[in-house]
Amino acid sequence: MAYVALSRVTSISDLYLLNYNANALYCNHKIQDALSQMPTVDISHSNPLSDSTFSANNQEWTIIHHNIQSLSKHFQDLVCDTEFLCADLLCLTETWQQVDSSSTTSGDSFALSGYSLVSKPSVRRAGGVAVYVKSNLRYHILQLYCSHCVVLALVISGRKCSVTLVTLYRPPSVTQKHFQSNLNSLQRQLIQIKSTYTIFIGDFSKESPL
Protein backbone atom coordinates (compact mmCIF):
# COMPACT_ATOMS: atom_id res chain seq x y z
CA MET A 1 0.00 0.00 0.00
CA ALA A 2 2.89 2.36 0.73
CA TYR A 3 4.30 1.83 -2.77
CA VAL A 4 0.91 2.51 -4.38
CA ALA A 5 0.41 5.64 -2.33
CA LEU A 6 3.88 7.04 -3.02
CA SER A 7 3.61 6.26 -6.75
CA ARG A 8 0.73 8.72 -6.99
CA VAL A 9 2.85 11.66 -5.83
CA THR A 10 3.51 14.15 -8.65
CA SER A 11 5.54 16.69 -6.68
CA ILE A 12 7.86 16.32 -3.68
CA SER A 13 6.39 19.51 -2.25
CA ASP A 14 2.99 17.80 -2.08
CA LEU A 15 4.29 14.82 -0.10
CA TYR A 16 3.49 14.72 3.61
CA LEU A 17 4.36 11.72 5.80
CA LEU A 18 2.43 11.78 9.07
CA ASN A 19 3.15 9.37 11.93
CA TYR A 20 5.96 7.90 9.83
CA ASN A 21 7.07 4.40 10.85
CA ALA A 22 10.27 3.26 9.11
CA ASN A 23 9.53 -0.37 9.94
CA ALA A 24 6.32 -0.23 7.96
CA LEU A 25 8.19 0.29 4.68
CA TYR A 26 10.26 -2.68 3.59
CA CYS A 27 11.05 -4.77 0.54
CA ASN A 28 9.97 -8.37 0.34
CA HIS A 29 13.04 -10.65 0.43
CA LYS A 30 11.79 -12.49 -2.67
CA ILE A 31 11.92 -9.22 -4.61
CA GLN A 32 15.45 -8.53 -3.38
CA ASP A 33 16.56 -12.04 -4.38
CA ALA A 34 15.03 -11.69 -7.85
CA LEU A 35 16.70 -8.31 -8.41
CA SER A 36 20.09 -9.65 -7.36
CA GLN A 37 19.82 -12.46 -9.94
CA MET A 38 18.92 -10.22 -12.85
CA PRO A 39 21.74 -9.81 -15.42
CA THR A 40 23.06 -6.32 -16.04
CA VAL A 41 22.91 -4.82 -19.53
CA ASP A 42 25.22 -2.12 -20.84
CA ILE A 43 23.09 0.39 -22.76
CA SER A 44 25.71 3.11 -22.99
CA HIS A 45 26.44 2.27 -26.65
CA SER A 46 23.01 1.09 -27.71
CA ASN A 47 20.70 2.89 -30.12
CA PRO A 48 17.09 2.28 -29.06
CA LEU A 49 15.80 3.82 -32.29
CA SER A 50 17.91 1.73 -34.67
CA ASP A 51 14.94 -0.50 -35.56
CA SER A 52 12.83 2.59 -36.31
CA THR A 53 15.06 3.93 -39.08
CA PHE A 54 13.86 3.68 -42.67
CA SER A 55 16.65 3.91 -45.26
CA ALA A 56 16.24 4.38 -49.00
CA ASN A 57 18.42 5.92 -51.71
CA ASN A 58 20.98 7.26 -49.22
CA GLN A 59 18.23 8.88 -47.15
CA GLU A 60 17.26 7.96 -43.60
CA TRP A 61 14.09 8.81 -41.72
CA THR A 62 13.36 7.73 -38.16
CA ILE A 63 9.69 6.77 -37.91
CA ILE A 64 8.08 6.02 -34.54
CA HIS A 65 4.57 4.89 -33.69
CA HIS A 66 3.02 5.29 -30.24
CA ASN A 67 -0.49 4.60 -28.95
CA ILE A 68 -0.80 7.67 -26.76
CA GLN A 69 -4.36 7.21 -25.44
CA SER A 70 -5.19 10.92 -25.19
CA LEU A 71 -2.87 13.54 -26.62
CA SER A 72 -4.23 16.17 -24.25
CA LYS A 73 -3.44 14.07 -21.18
CA HIS A 74 0.00 12.93 -22.31
CA PHE A 75 1.29 15.86 -24.35
CA GLN A 76 3.74 16.91 -21.63
CA ASP A 77 5.04 13.34 -21.47
CA LEU A 78 5.65 13.57 -25.21
CA VAL A 79 7.53 16.84 -24.85
CA CYS A 80 9.81 15.36 -22.19
CA ASP A 81 10.61 12.13 -24.05
CA THR A 82 13.98 12.61 -25.74
CA GLU A 83 13.67 9.40 -27.79
CA PHE A 84 10.40 10.51 -29.36
CA LEU A 85 11.94 13.89 -30.18
CA CYS A 86 14.64 12.12 -32.21
CA ALA A 87 12.00 11.00 -34.69
CA ASP A 88 11.58 12.57 -38.11
CA LEU A 89 8.01 11.26 -38.22
CA LEU A 90 6.16 10.61 -34.97
CA CYS A 91 2.89 8.75 -35.59
CA LEU A 92 0.30 8.69 -32.81
CA THR A 93 -2.85 6.61 -32.51
CA GLU A 94 -5.75 7.00 -30.07
CA THR A 95 -5.24 10.74 -29.72
CA TRP A 96 -8.85 10.91 -28.48
CA GLN A 97 -9.39 14.16 -30.34
CA GLN A 98 -12.99 14.54 -31.45
CA VAL A 99 -14.73 16.61 -34.09
CA ASP A 100 -18.16 16.61 -35.67
CA SER A 101 -16.73 15.17 -38.88
CA SER A 102 -13.80 12.96 -39.86
CA SER A 103 -12.02 15.61 -41.91
CA THR A 104 -8.27 15.97 -41.70
CA THR A 105 -7.15 19.03 -39.75
CA SER A 106 -3.85 20.72 -39.01
CA GLY A 107 -3.24 22.97 -36.06
CA ASP A 108 -0.99 24.13 -33.25
CA SER A 109 -3.11 23.26 -30.20
CA PHE A 110 -0.37 20.77 -29.33
CA ALA A 111 2.56 22.43 -31.07
CA LEU A 112 5.89 20.67 -30.74
CA SER A 113 9.00 22.73 -31.43
CA GLY A 114 10.65 21.71 -34.69
CA TYR A 115 7.60 19.82 -35.97
CA SER A 116 4.43 20.34 -37.96
CA LEU A 117 1.32 18.61 -36.64
CA VAL A 118 -1.24 16.92 -38.87
CA SER A 119 -4.17 15.23 -37.16
CA LYS A 120 -7.21 13.17 -38.08
CA PRO A 121 -9.72 13.39 -35.21
CA SER A 122 -12.35 10.76 -34.58
CA VAL A 123 -16.11 11.03 -34.32
CA ARG A 124 -15.87 8.75 -31.27
CA ARG A 125 -14.04 9.30 -28.00
CA ALA A 126 -11.54 6.50 -28.53
CA GLY A 127 -9.71 6.92 -31.80
CA GLY A 128 -8.03 9.65 -33.75
CA VAL A 129 -4.56 9.67 -35.26
CA ALA A 130 -1.88 12.32 -35.70
CA VAL A 131 1.59 12.68 -37.19
CA TYR A 132 4.33 15.09 -36.10
CA VAL A 133 6.48 15.83 -39.15
CA LYS A 134 9.98 17.30 -38.75
CA SER A 135 9.95 20.86 -40.03
CA ASN A 136 12.65 20.24 -42.63
CA LEU A 137 10.55 17.59 -44.43
CA ARG A 138 8.22 18.37 -47.32
CA TYR A 139 4.87 16.58 -47.32
CA HIS A 140 1.30 16.73 -48.48
CA ILE A 141 -1.87 15.07 -47.21
CA LEU A 142 -3.66 12.33 -49.12
CA GLN A 143 -7.42 12.06 -48.87
CA LEU A 144 -8.16 8.36 -48.52
CA TYR A 145 -11.54 6.82 -47.79
CA CYS A 146 -11.75 4.22 -45.02
CA SER A 147 -15.14 3.19 -43.70
CA HIS A 148 -14.30 1.47 -40.41
CA CYS A 149 -10.81 2.65 -39.40
CA VAL A 150 -9.24 6.06 -38.79
CA VAL A 151 -6.58 6.74 -41.43
CA LEU A 152 -4.14 9.58 -42.02
CA ALA A 153 -1.94 9.38 -45.13
CA LEU A 154 0.98 11.65 -45.95
CA VAL A 155 3.36 11.69 -48.90
CA ILE A 156 6.85 12.63 -47.71
CA SER A 157 9.05 14.03 -50.47
CA GLY A 158 12.76 13.38 -50.19
CA ARG A 159 15.69 14.31 -52.40
CA LYS A 160 15.70 11.06 -54.36
CA CYS A 161 12.48 9.28 -53.41
CA SER A 162 9.07 9.75 -51.88
CA VAL A 163 7.31 7.74 -49.18
CA THR A 164 3.60 7.37 -48.58
CA LEU A 165 3.12 7.00 -44.84
CA VAL A 166 -0.26 5.61 -43.78
CA THR A 167 -1.04 5.86 -40.07
CA LEU A 168 -4.01 3.68 -39.17
CA TYR A 169 -6.06 2.95 -36.08
CA ARG A 170 -8.34 -0.07 -36.02
CA PRO A 171 -10.94 0.13 -33.23
CA PRO A 172 -11.39 -3.14 -31.30
CA SER A 173 -15.01 -3.30 -32.49
CA VAL A 174 -13.97 -3.63 -36.15
CA THR A 175 -14.18 -7.24 -37.27
CA GLN A 176 -11.42 -8.99 -39.16
CA LYS A 177 -13.63 -9.10 -42.26
CA HIS A 178 -14.26 -5.36 -42.24
CA PHE A 179 -10.62 -4.60 -41.48
CA GLN A 180 -9.43 -6.75 -44.38
CA SER A 181 -11.94 -5.01 -46.64
CA ASN A 182 -10.63 -1.62 -45.53
CA LEU A 183 -7.03 -2.64 -46.23
CA ASN A 184 -7.95 -3.85 -49.70
CA SER A 185 -9.72 -0.56 -50.39
CA LEU A 186 -6.72 1.46 -49.19
CA GLN A 187 -4.37 -0.56 -51.37
CA ARG A 188 -6.54 0.09 -54.44
CA GLN A 189 -6.55 3.82 -53.69
CA LEU A 190 -2.79 3.89 -53.15
CA ILE A 191 -2.10 2.30 -56.52
CA GLN A 192 -2.85 5.70 -58.04
CA ILE A 193 -0.17 7.38 -55.92
CA LYS A 194 3.27 7.60 -57.48
CA SER A 195 5.45 7.04 -54.42
CA THR A 196 8.68 5.09 -54.29
CA TYR A 197 7.65 3.35 -51.06
CA THR A 198 4.49 2.87 -48.99
CA ILE A 199 4.58 2.28 -45.24
CA PHE A 200 1.62 1.24 -43.09
CA ILE A 201 2.05 1.97 -39.40
CA GLY A 202 -0.31 2.13 -36.45
CA ASP A 203 -2.53 0.11 -34.16
CA PHE A 204 -3.99 -2.83 -36.07
CA SER A 205 -5.29 -4.73 -33.01
CA LYS A 206 -5.13 -8.51 -32.80
CA GLU A 207 -5.32 -10.95 -35.71
CA SER A 208 -4.12 -8.33 -38.18
CA PRO A 209 -3.34 -9.66 -41.67
CA LEU A 210 -0.37 -7.27 -41.98
C-alpha positions, 0 to 999 in steps of 0.5 A: 500500500505504501508503494501505491500511495507514493507512486501517486505523488507528482511533486515532492512539495505535495508529499506529507508523511504523518506518523511515519514508521520506518519499519512499515516500509520494507522490501519483500526478500523475494523481490530482493533475491530476484533483483540480485539475480537479474543480469546487467545490460550495458546500454551506454552504446546502444541505439534504441531507435535503430529499428525505427530507421527507414533507409532508401536511396541514401536517405534515412528517416526515423519513424516512430509509432506510439499509442498515446491514449489521449494527446491532451493528457499525455502531451507533456510526457511527449515533450519530455521524451527525448527518444520521441523527439529524435523521430523525423516522423512521430505517428500517434494513434488514439489521440482521443481528439474529437470533431463533428466530422472525420475531416483531416485538420492541421493545427498548433493546439499541441505544437511541438517545437521543430515539428508540424502537426497533422491530425485526423480526429475521430467522431468517437471518444476512442480513436483519432490519429496524428503525425508530427512531421519534422519541419525540414521535411516536405509533405502533403496530405492524401485524402483516402476513404476508409469506412471502419478505421481512422486513417491519415496518409501523408506523402513525404518528399525526399531528395531522391524518393518519396514515401507514402506513410499511412497511419491507421487505427483499427478500433477493437469493435472492427471485425477482421472481415471489415478490417481486411476489406478496408485494407484492400480498399486502401491498397486500391486507392494507393495504386494511383499514388506515385510514391517510391515506397508505402509504409503502413504503421499504427494500431492494427489490433489482434489478428491483423493480416499485416 
